[in-house]
Amino acid sequence: MRRQRLLQNIGWLGTACLTALALYSLGETAPAPAVTAQQSRPSSSAETIEVKLCDNETTTAIPAHMERTRENGLKVADALMSQWQRKHPEANWVQQEREKHKIVPPHDNKGLIGKEQGQVYGSITERDVLTWERETLKFVVDGSRVFHSGDELGSQIAVSCDMCHPDASNTHPETYPKFQAQLGRVALLRDMINWCIEHPVRGQVLEPDSPKMRALEAYIYAQRKGAQLEYGKR
């Protein structure tokens, strides 16, 4: 659990770095340059291996004779990430946002590990599943951050989306596209998001494919997980 929270907290450090740590913790060889290891000299029973994080600064030393098990790999990854996190407290934003607001987790795809999924993925690995979950959750959490912040929405009157829709309730993304009287036409979810930003929020209208709009849509869809798709429903 501790390692999972560390991984979720440091999304902007980069997928390559985290993937390397995941590989190392599984007892596999991590690709350079994300994590590197080299033996110290001179050769003796006290030899150690220095493992370096992808920031090229954070390191930890482990005994060269340490048994190559998942448990020991997790200890190495935790030691590296704990150091990095202490130096970068601002990287806690994902976990902090999750603790402040109720965020529905993405689907658990662990049941797919070892199975074939066409030519794109081939045989699905634990690393694939970890990457899907981490990146999807980070995207949704970023949407939550915007949804709950008048400043992020550019509001002139300090109004944010959650003031009318706590935890994105009553947003019904599964009913779009549908005719919206406010717009006088059939609207997509992003059209209605912009209408709300422009009027009750009195904020800055977002470009349809902007990062904030995409994140908002992702968060709203995530919060309605399990709802039946019924486009056009009033």
Residue frames as qw, qx, qy, qz and C-alpha x, y, z in Angstrom:
[[0.000, 0.887, 0.462, 0.000, 0.00, 0.00, 0.00],
 [0.314, -0.785, 0.090, 0.526, 2.82, 2.42, 0.90],
 [0.377, -0.167, 0.591, 0.693, 4.60, 1.83, -2.40],
 [0.223, 0.595, 0.694, 0.338, 1.34, 2.21, -4.36],
 [0.093, -0.935, -0.278, 0.202, 0.71, 5.60, -2.75],
 [0.365, -0.592, 0.329, 0.638, 4.27, 6.69, -3.53],
 [0.357, 0.142, 0.698, 0.604, 3.83, 5.73, -7.18],
 [0.103, 0.772, 0.600, 0.183, 0.52, 7.59, -7.43],
 [0.249, -0.870, -0.156, 0.397, 1.93, 10.71, -5.79],
 [0.308, -0.582, 0.398, 0.638, 4.71, 11.31, -8.31],
 [0.689, 0.564, 0.455, 0.000, 2.96, 11.23, -11.67],
 [0.360, 0.922, -0.116, -0.080, 4.96, 14.07, -13.22],
 [0.454, -0.608, 0.601, 0.251, 8.27, 12.32, -12.56],
 [0.412, 0.488, -0.592, -0.492, 7.54, 10.29, -15.67],
 [0.950, 0.036, 0.026, -0.309, 6.21, 6.96, -16.79],
 [0.716, 0.453, -0.503, 0.171, 9.63, 5.68, -17.81],
 [0.005, 0.492, -0.669, 0.558, 11.03, 6.16, -14.32],
 [0.673, -0.191, 0.430, -0.571, 8.12, 4.49, -12.57],
 [0.925, 0.250, -0.190, -0.213, 8.10, 1.66, -15.05],
 [0.488, 0.494, -0.650, 0.308, 11.75, 1.03, -14.29],
 [0.275, -0.359, 0.656, -0.604, 10.99, 0.86, -10.60],
 [0.859, 0.015, 0.166, -0.484, 8.11, -1.51, -11.23],
 [0.826, 0.380, -0.416, 0.000, 10.43, -3.76, -13.23],
 [0.215, 0.487, -0.705, 0.469, 13.08, -3.65, -10.56],
 [0.516, -0.261, 0.525, -0.625, 10.57, -4.50, -7.83],
 [0.928, 0.142, 0.018, -0.344, 9.41, -7.49, -9.86],
 [0.708, -0.377, 0.549, 0.234, 12.94, -8.81, -9.98],
 [0.730, 0.568, 0.280, 0.255, 13.39, -7.97, -13.66],
 [0.534, -0.117, 0.123, 0.828, 16.16, -5.98, -15.24],
 [0.133, 0.865, 0.293, -0.385, 15.27, -2.28, -15.44],
 [0.634, 0.568, 0.227, 0.472, 16.12, -0.49, -18.71],
 [0.387, -0.356, -0.031, 0.850, 18.70, 2.31, -18.63],
 [0.318, 0.352, -0.477, 0.740, 18.79, 5.20, -18.02],
 [0.534, -0.640, -0.214, -0.509, 15.87, 5.17, -15.61],
 [0.720, -0.635, 0.267, -0.086, 17.58, 3.08, -12.93],
 [0.630, 0.560, -0.513, 0.160, 21.24, 2.18, -13.14],
 [0.806, -0.564, 0.176, -0.019, 23.37, 0.00, -10.91],
 [0.602, 0.593, -0.479, 0.236, 27.10, -0.52, -10.65],
 [0.851, -0.379, -0.269, 0.244, 29.31, -2.41, -8.23],
 [0.161, -0.941, 0.287, -0.082, 31.65, -0.49, -5.98],
 [0.777, 0.327, -0.427, 0.327, 35.35, -1.39, -5.66],
 [0.174, 0.413, -0.871, -0.200, 37.41, -3.05, -4.35],
 [0.753, -0.098, -0.551, -0.346, 36.06, -6.56, -4.70],
 [0.020, 0.205, -0.823, 0.529, 35.25, -8.08, -1.32],
 [0.166, -0.414, -0.893, 0.063, 32.50, -9.67, 0.68],
 [0.025, -0.593, -0.417, 0.688, 31.38, -6.12, 1.56],
 [0.116, 0.095, 0.530, 0.834, 30.66, -5.18, -2.06],
 [0.292, 0.560, 0.525, -0.570, 27.57, -3.04, -2.64],
 [0.292, 0.425, 0.618, 0.594, 25.55, -2.05, -5.65],
 [0.057, 0.363, 0.176, -0.913, 24.57, 1.58, -6.12],
 [0.222, 0.560, 0.758, 0.251, 21.11, 2.00, -7.62],
 [0.073, -0.214, 0.014, 0.974, 20.31, 5.38, -9.13],
 [0.363, 0.658, 0.576, -0.321, 16.89, 6.93, -9.79],
 [0.529, 0.549, 0.439, 0.476, 16.13, 8.54, -13.15],
 [0.042, -0.997, -0.060, 0.006, 16.68, 12.04, -11.73],
 [0.706, 0.455, -0.293, 0.456, 20.38, 11.08, -11.82],
 [0.061, -0.635, 0.419, -0.646, 20.75, 12.30, -8.23],
 [0.737, -0.388, 0.305, -0.463, 18.85, 10.01, -5.87],
 [0.566, 0.329, -0.756, 0.013, 20.77, 6.83, -5.02],
 [0.767, -0.479, 0.301, -0.303, 20.73, 3.98, -2.56],
 [0.233, 0.501, -0.833, 0.008, 23.29, 1.27, -1.87],
 [0.917, -0.166, 0.082, -0.353, 22.35, -2.38, -1.49],
 [0.548, -0.442, 0.699, 0.125, 24.48, -5.45, -0.72],
 [0.371, 0.435, -0.652, -0.498, 25.71, -7.09, -3.90],
 [0.141, 0.029, -0.990, 0.003, 24.78, -10.49, -2.49],
 [0.462, 0.132, 0.427, -0.766, 21.20, -9.45, -1.61],
 [0.368, 0.237, 0.895, 0.091, 18.73, -12.13, -2.70],
 [0.147, 0.045, -0.424, -0.892, 16.91, -11.16, -5.90],
 [0.001, 0.464, 0.881, -0.098, 13.32, -11.39, -4.71],
 [0.061, -0.706, -0.436, -0.555, 10.23, -9.25, -5.14],
 [0.517, -0.790, -0.296, 0.146, 10.25, -8.35, -1.43],
 [0.566, -0.405, 0.100, 0.711, 13.82, -7.05, -1.62],
 [0.284, 0.353, 0.435, 0.778, 13.08, -5.24, -4.88],
 [0.225, -0.828, -0.428, -0.283, 10.20, -3.42, -3.19],
 [0.568, -0.690, -0.120, 0.432, 12.55, -2.33, -0.41],
 [0.478, -0.071, 0.289, 0.826, 14.95, -0.86, -2.95],
 [0.058, 0.573, 0.495, 0.651, 12.16, 0.96, -4.80],
 [0.400, -0.836, -0.376, -0.012, 10.74, 2.31, -1.52],
 [0.583, -0.500, -0.008, 0.640, 14.14, 3.59, -0.43],
 [0.331, 0.137, 0.377, 0.854, 14.62, 5.47, -3.69],
 [0.108, -0.643, -0.512, -0.559, 11.12, 6.89, -3.87],
 [0.486, -0.760, -0.365, 0.230, 11.07, 7.91, -0.20],
 [0.475, -0.339, 0.091, 0.807, 14.21, 9.96, -0.75],
 [0.159, 0.293, 0.477, 0.813, 12.85, 11.55, -3.90],
 [0.256, -0.734, -0.562, -0.282, 9.53, 12.39, -2.27],
 [0.487, -0.667, -0.257, 0.502, 11.19, 14.11, 0.68],
 [0.330, -0.227, 0.245, 0.883, 12.98, 16.38, -1.79],
 [0.150, -0.164, -0.501, -0.836, 9.79, 17.01, -3.79],
 [0.155, 0.295, 0.762, -0.555, 6.87, 17.47, -1.36],
 [0.431, 0.369, -0.055, -0.822, 4.83, 19.17, -4.10],
 [0.336, 0.155, -0.834, -0.409, 4.58, 15.80, -5.85],
 [0.113, 0.180, 0.895, -0.393, 1.96, 14.70, -3.31],
 [0.372, 0.135, -0.046, -0.917, -0.82, 16.41, -5.26],
 [0.536, -0.060, -0.721, -0.435, -2.42, 13.19, -6.51],
 [0.414, -0.265, -0.821, 0.292, -2.77, 11.64, -3.07],
 [0.003, 0.217, 0.387, -0.896, -3.78, 14.95, -1.49],
 [0.436, 0.044, -0.300, -0.848, -6.54, 15.43, -4.06],
 [0.558, -0.153, -0.788, -0.212, -7.78, 11.88, -3.49],
 [0.307, -0.260, -0.726, 0.557, -7.88, 12.47, 0.26],
 [0.141, 0.186, 0.175, -0.956, -9.80, 15.74, -0.12],
 [0.616, 0.240, -0.109, -0.742, -12.40, 14.50, -2.59],
 [0.754, 0.056, 0.638, -0.147, -14.15, 11.24, -3.32],
 [0.365, 0.569, -0.546, -0.495, -12.68, 9.88, -6.54],
 [0.945, 0.090, 0.224, -0.219, -13.91, 6.62, -8.05],
 [0.388, -0.491, 0.694, 0.355, -10.95, 4.33, -8.92],
 [0.512, 0.410, -0.526, -0.542, -10.53, 2.95, -12.45],
 [0.960, 0.016, -0.110, -0.256, -11.43, -0.61, -13.39],
 [0.523, -0.551, 0.647, 0.059, -9.11, -3.29, -12.00],
 [0.739, 0.523, -0.329, -0.269, -7.45, -4.97, -14.99],
 [0.288, -0.548, 0.782, -0.065, -5.27, -7.42, -13.04],
 [0.800, 0.140, 0.552, -0.189, -7.34, -10.29, -14.41],
 [0.693, 0.707, -0.076, -0.114, -5.85, -9.58, -17.86],
 [0.165, -0.742, 0.642, 0.095, -2.24, -10.25, -16.82],
 [0.419, -0.210, 0.869, 0.156, -0.80, -13.02, -18.95],
 [0.599, 0.539, 0.583, -0.103, -3.55, -12.88, -21.53],
 [0.377, 0.102, 0.492, 0.778, -3.21, -11.93, -25.17],
 [0.208, 0.771, 0.386, -0.462, -4.78, -8.67, -26.37],
 [0.590, 0.794, 0.148, 0.004, -4.27, -8.34, -30.09],
 [0.733, 0.384, -0.041, 0.560, -1.24, -6.88, -31.83],
 [0.046, -0.874, 0.104, -0.472, -1.07, -3.71, -29.74],
 [0.482, -0.695, 0.436, -0.307, -0.13, -5.26, -26.40],
 [0.539, 0.271, -0.797, 0.031, 0.54, -8.90, -27.14],
 [0.626, -0.354, -0.663, 0.206, 0.80, -10.68, -23.80],
 [0.244, -0.839, -0.018, -0.486, -0.33, -8.29, -21.06],
 [0.565, 0.104, -0.590, 0.567, 2.15, -7.83, -18.22],
 [0.407, -0.677, -0.481, 0.379, 1.85, -6.56, -14.67],
 [0.284, -0.279, 0.077, 0.914, 3.74, -3.46, -15.82],
 [0.064, -0.341, -0.573, -0.743, 1.07, -2.80, -18.49],
 [0.387, -0.671, -0.623, -0.111, -1.71, -2.96, -15.90],
 [0.451, -0.548, -0.271, 0.650, 0.21, -0.75, -13.46],
 [0.192, -0.064, 0.268, 0.942, 0.81, 1.86, -16.17],
 [0.183, -0.493, -0.629, -0.572, -2.83, 1.87, -17.30],
 [0.443, -0.699, -0.545, 0.131, -4.10, 2.31, -13.75],
 [0.440, -0.456, -0.134, 0.762, -1.56, 4.95, -12.73],
 [0.141, 0.021, 0.341, 0.929, -1.89, 7.15, -15.81],
 [0.239, -0.547, -0.642, -0.481, -5.70, 6.91, -15.96],
 [0.460, -0.688, -0.489, 0.276, -6.10, 7.72, -12.27],
 [0.372, -0.328, -0.007, 0.868, -3.68, 10.65, -12.52],
 [0.012, 0.260, 0.493, 0.830, -5.68, 12.05, -15.46],
 [0.376, -0.648, -0.611, -0.257, -8.96, 11.77, -13.54],
 [0.500, -0.585, -0.350, 0.533, -7.47, 13.27, -10.38],
 [0.244, -0.073, 0.164, 0.953, -6.26, 16.26, -12.41],
 [0.201, -0.474, -0.557, -0.652, -9.86, 16.72, -13.56],
 [0.499, -0.663, -0.539, 0.143, -10.99, 16.68, -9.95],
 [0.438, -0.340, -0.131, 0.822, -8.46, 19.38, -9.13],
 [0.013, 0.146, 0.339, 0.929, -9.88, 21.65, -11.85],
 [0.354, -0.534, -0.677, -0.362, -13.50, 20.75, -11.03],
 [0.525, -0.669, -0.458, 0.259, -13.07, 21.86, -7.40],
 [0.437, -0.373, -0.023, 0.818, -11.14, 25.08, -8.08],
 [0.265, 0.904, 0.289, -0.169, -12.58, 28.42, -9.13],
 [0.161, -0.777, 0.406, 0.454, -9.05, 29.62, -9.78],
 [0.406, -0.108, 0.809, 0.412, -8.32, 26.76, -12.20],
 [0.337, 0.614, 0.698, 0.150, -11.59, 27.57, -13.99],
 [0.237, 0.197, 0.160, 0.938, -10.74, 31.28, -14.18],
 [0.187, -0.739, -0.644, -0.067, -13.86, 32.23, -12.22],
 [0.105, 0.498, -0.066, 0.859, -14.37, 35.95, -11.66],
 [0.549, -0.531, 0.029, -0.645, -16.70, 35.23, -8.72],
 [0.135, -0.405, 0.842, -0.330, -14.88, 32.35, -6.97],
 [0.853, 0.065, 0.240, -0.460, -17.44, 29.74, -8.09],
 [0.010, -0.369, 0.902, 0.225, -16.33, 26.19, -8.92],
 [0.538, -0.031, -0.679, -0.498, -18.17, 23.25, -10.50],
 [0.372, -0.160, -0.877, 0.257, -18.51, 21.32, -7.23],
 [0.151, 0.082, 0.408, -0.897, -20.60, 24.09, -5.66],
 [0.679, 0.144, -0.074, -0.716, -23.54, 22.93, -7.79],
 [0.902, 0.160, -0.361, -0.173, -22.36, 19.37, -8.41],
 [0.482, -0.647, 0.571, -0.155, -20.65, 17.88, -5.31],
 [0.522, -0.251, 0.801, 0.151, -18.30, 15.08, -6.38],
 [0.164, 0.193, -0.662, -0.705, -19.60, 15.54, -9.96],
 [0.250, 0.371, 0.869, -0.210, -23.05, 14.25, -9.01],
 [0.381, 0.745, 0.438, -0.328, -26.00, 15.11, -11.27],
 [0.003, 0.602, -0.462, -0.651, -23.72, 15.59, -14.28],
 [0.789, 0.341, 0.469, -0.204, -25.00, 12.56, -16.25],
 [0.035, 0.584, -0.599, -0.547, -22.25, 12.26, -18.90],
 [0.304, 0.051, 0.935, 0.175, -23.75, 8.94, -19.97],
 [0.393, 0.672, 0.580, -0.238, -26.78, 10.79, -21.41],
 [0.186, 0.780, -0.253, -0.541, -24.76, 12.88, -23.90],
 [0.001, 0.070, 0.195, 0.978, -25.11, 13.68, -26.75],
 [0.011, 0.625, 0.770, -0.129, -28.58, 15.14, -26.12],
 [0.080, 0.705, 0.293, 0.640, -30.61, 18.25, -26.92],
 [0.369, -0.370, -0.443, 0.728, -29.89, 21.06, -24.49],
 [0.075, 0.883, 0.452, 0.098, -32.38, 23.92, -24.30],
 [0.336, -0.802, 0.056, 0.491, -29.70, 26.28, -22.98],
 [0.311, -0.353, 0.570, 0.674, -27.76, 25.84, -26.21],
 [0.607, 0.525, 0.057, -0.594, -30.69, 25.29, -28.56],
 [0.639, 0.482, -0.558, -0.219, -29.01, 22.27, -30.13],
 [0.969, -0.162, -0.169, 0.075, -27.69, 18.78, -29.53],
 [0.077, -0.862, 0.456, -0.208, -24.69, 19.06, -27.23],
 [0.754, 0.125, -0.577, 0.288, -21.75, 16.95, -26.20],
 [0.644, -0.613, -0.337, 0.309, -20.66, 16.84, -22.57],
 [0.502, -0.130, -0.003, 0.855, -17.85, 19.32, -23.26],
 [0.017, -0.519, -0.348, -0.780, -20.36, 21.78, -24.73],
 [0.530, -0.736, -0.358, -0.223, -22.32, 21.77, -21.49],
 [0.687, -0.376, -0.193, 0.590, -19.14, 22.03, -19.42],
 [0.325, 0.144, 0.127, 0.926, -18.24, 25.21, -21.30],
 [0.258, -0.658, -0.394, -0.587, -21.76, 26.61, -20.90],
 [0.658, -0.672, -0.320, 0.112, -21.49, 26.14, -17.14],
 [0.608, -0.196, -0.052, 0.767, -18.01, 27.65, -17.05],
 [0.155, 0.364, 0.261, 0.881, -19.21, 30.67, -19.01],
 [0.373, -0.615, -0.325, -0.614, -22.41, 31.31, -17.02],
 [0.695, -0.690, -0.180, -0.091, -22.69, 30.14, -13.38],
 [0.791, -0.267, -0.040, 0.549, -18.91, 29.90, -12.94],
 [0.173, 0.984, -0.025, -0.046, -18.17, 33.07, -14.93],
 [0.630, -0.487, 0.455, 0.399, -14.83, 31.62, -15.93],
 [0.136, 0.590, -0.563, -0.562, -12.69, 31.19, -19.02],
 [0.903, 0.300, 0.081, -0.297, -14.25, 28.99, -21.74],
 [0.544, -0.429, 0.673, 0.260, -11.95, 26.09, -22.57],
 [0.400, 0.436, -0.629, -0.504, -10.79, 24.93, -25.97],
 [0.910, -0.033, -0.091, -0.404, -12.60, 21.64, -26.77],
 [0.925, 0.119, -0.309, 0.187, -9.40, 19.56, -26.80],
 [0.026, 0.752, -0.455, 0.476, -7.46, 21.47, -24.13],
 [0.386, 0.119, -0.844, 0.353, -5.83, 19.52, -21.26],
 [0.231, -0.003, 0.561, -0.795, -8.25, 21.00, -18.70],
 [0.704, 0.117, -0.110, -0.692, -11.33, 20.13, -20.75],
 [0.688, 0.168, -0.698, -0.106, -10.12, 16.57, -21.32],
 [0.212, 0.099, -0.802, 0.550, -9.34, 16.19, -17.61],
 [0.437, 0.016, 0.333, -0.835, -12.74, 17.55, -16.60],
 [0.773, 0.129, -0.350, -0.513, -14.51, 15.14, -18.93],
 [0.554, 0.169, -0.800, 0.155, -12.44, 12.24, -17.62],
 [0.029, -0.072, 0.702, -0.708, -13.26, 13.09, -13.99],
 [0.592, 0.071, 0.140, -0.790, -17.00, 13.49, -14.66],
 [0.774, 0.152, -0.526, -0.319, -17.17, 10.18, -16.56],
 [0.389, 0.186, -0.826, 0.362, -15.17, 8.45, -13.82],
 [0.233, -0.065, 0.574, -0.782, -17.55, 9.63, -11.11],
 [0.750, 0.144, 0.049, -0.643, -20.47, 8.03, -12.97],
 [0.164, 0.313, -0.929, -0.107, -18.75, 4.65, -13.21],
 [0.135, 0.180, 0.954, -0.197, -21.31, 1.87, -13.54],
 [0.432, 0.496, 0.282, -0.699, -24.11, 4.08, -14.89],
 [0.618, 0.358, 0.669, 0.206, -25.82, 2.69, -17.99],
 [0.123, -0.186, 0.380, 0.898, -25.10, 4.52, -21.24],
 [0.260, 0.657, 0.706, -0.047, -28.35, 6.11, -22.43],
 [0.200, -0.095, 0.206, 0.953, -27.51, 8.89, -24.86],
 [0.206, -0.350, -0.462, -0.789, -30.30, 11.36, -25.46],
 [0.422, -0.537, -0.719, 0.128, -31.95, 10.61, -22.09],
 [0.118, -0.679, 0.020, -0.724, -33.52, 13.56, -20.28]]
